[in-house]
């Protein structure tokens, strides 16, 4: 397996060096930047497999970085490293293009576990059909609506894939958090609704055919 490239963008030199050394010891190829503008230039000129991103930075903050980067790359996972933890701020970051966030201060072991989730091999070969128009191709991590390839983020795909793999079963919010985000402790499940709204906007037949049913107070189900 080829070495994974991680880009860390943070203006706190101590955190930057700590993460760089720790991730290098785990076998990752690490790149670093001290502000959002420099980080964006680096992210666009070379292949990057995952980005660790601070929220508050000089020259370009994390939100603006996400918005600009997502114009060029919709798939590379972005994890916010931030002291901000209000639901409104988390949702703002997710809407800007981030996949997840981890609150400062954090343990290196927790961060490493989050990173490994994104690099875990989930490839399969069976095509999954949902509704009359949608096909998931797990081996390529692609979603097609008739003849159109839908551009999803990694977490959007993971959410749709998990629900599709459980067709006919009600998936509780806790189960979704466990399987899609791989988090097994208290976590605000409001992030699920953010991603669900994004899926329904990107894939019109999810709404027109009422493919994903909301089970009030419990979770979601694909019939």
N, C-alpha and C positions, 0 to 999 in steps of 0.2 A: 504494500500500500504506500502511495506517495506521501511525502511529508506535508502536513497541513500548515497553511500560512494564516497566521492571526495578526491583525492590525490592532494596536492599542492606541487610542487617542485620548490623552488626558494631560492637563496642564500642571498636575501635581507630580513633580519629578520623583518623589519618594514612592508613590503608588506605581508610577510607570516602571521604575527600576525593579520594584518588588515583583510585579506581575511578569515583567520580561524575563527575569531570572528564573522564576518558578515555572513558567510555561516552557522555557527552553529546556529545563531539567526534565520536563514531561515529554520532550521530543518534538515540540512544535517549532516551526520557523516563525520567529516573532519580528514584527516591524513596529516602529513607534513614531508618534507625532505628538507635538506639544500644543497644537491648536487645531480647530476644525478645518481651517483653510488648507493647512499643510496636509492634514489627514486626508482630505478629499482628493488632493492632487495625487497622493500616494495610492489611494484606493482605486483611482481611475487608470493608473498607468501600469498596474501589475495585477496578476491573479491573486485574489484574497479569498480565503475560505470562510472567515468569520471576523467580525469587528466588535471590539470592546470599546464603548464610547461613553465619555463623560458628558454630562448635560451642560454645565456652565463652563464655558471656555472663551478665551479671547479670540478675536478675528472672525470666528464663526462658531456659534453654539451648536450643541448636539442636535437640536430640533432642525435647524437649518441644514446641517450636514445631512441628516436623514432625507429631507425633502429633495435636496440636490442630487444625492447619490442614487436615490430610487428612480430618478429620471433616466439613469443609465443602467442600473442593475437592480432587478426586482427580487433576486433570489438569495444573495449572500446574507446570512443571518447577522443581525445587529442586536447586541445586548447592551442596554444602558447600564452604566455604573453610576448611581446617583443617590444623593441624600434625599431627593424628592420622593415621596411615597403616597401623596394624596391621590385618590382614585382619579380625580379630574386630570392630574398631571400625568399619571400612568396612561390614561386613555389618549391624552394629547400626544405622548411619545409614540404610542402604537399607531395612531392615525398618521403620524409623520413618516412611519415606515419601519419602526423598530419591531423586533420579534418578541422581545422580553426585556425585563429589567431586574437588576439585583441591587438591593439597597446597601449603601455605605453606612457603617462599616460592615464588611462581610468577611467570612472565612475563605481562605484560598481553596479549601476542600469543597465548599459549596459551589464556588465559581467553576472549579474544574468539573464538577458533576454536571453543571448546566451546559458547559461547553461540550462535554462528551455526548450529551443527548443529541446535539446537532450533527455529530459526526458518526452516530450509530448507523450501521447499515440496515436499512429497512426495505431493501429491494425485493420485489417479488415479480413473477412473470404473468400472473393471471390478470386479464382485463376485467375491471368491475364496471358493470352498467347500472346506472341509477336513473329512474325516470325513462323517458323515451328518447332523450337527446344527449345524455351525458355519459361519457366513458372515462374511467380512470385507468391509466397505464402505470402501475407501480414500479415496473422495472425502469421506466424513464422519468418517473415522478411527474407525469403530465396529466392534465385534465382537458378533455375536448368536449365542446358543445356542438354537436353535429360536425361541421367541417372546420370549426374555429378552435384554435389552441388558446386556452385561457391562461393568462399570465397571473399566477398566484405566488404569494410569498411562501416561504417554507412552512410557517405555522398555519397559514390558511389551507395549504395542501394537507398537512398532517391532520387538521381538524376534520376536513371533508373525508379524508381517507378513513379515519377512525370511525366516523358515523356510518360510512358506506360499508365498512367491514363488519358492522354490527346490525345490518339491515333487519328491520322488524323488531328490534329490541330497543327499549327505552334506555338511553345512556344518561345517567345522572350527571349533574354538574361536577360532583366529586370525582366520578370515573373519568370524565373528560379531562379534568385538571391532572389527574394521575397519569393518564396514558398519553395525552398530547403534550403537556408541559413537563411530565415526569417529576411532578412535585407532590410529595406525600405528607405534607403538613399544611397548617392553616394558610390559605392563599385566597385572595379576593377573586371569586369566580366571575366578577363583572367583566373581566377581560374576554371571556367566552363570547359575550354578546357583541363586543366590538368586532371580533373576527367573524361572527355569524352575519352581522350586517354587511361586512365587506364582501363575504362570499355571495350573498344574495344580490348585491349590486353588480358584481362581476359576472355572475352566471344567471341570466334572466329566468331561465326555465326552473330554477330552484323555487322561484316565487310563483310563476305562472302555473306550474304543475303541483305546487304545494308539496314539494318533495321532502323538505325538512320540516317536520312538525314540532312546534314548541309545546312541551308538556309543562304547563304553568307550575312553578315552584319545585319542579323536579329536574328537567333537563330537555333533551331533544331526541327525536327518533326519525329515521328514514324508513318509510313504509316499504 
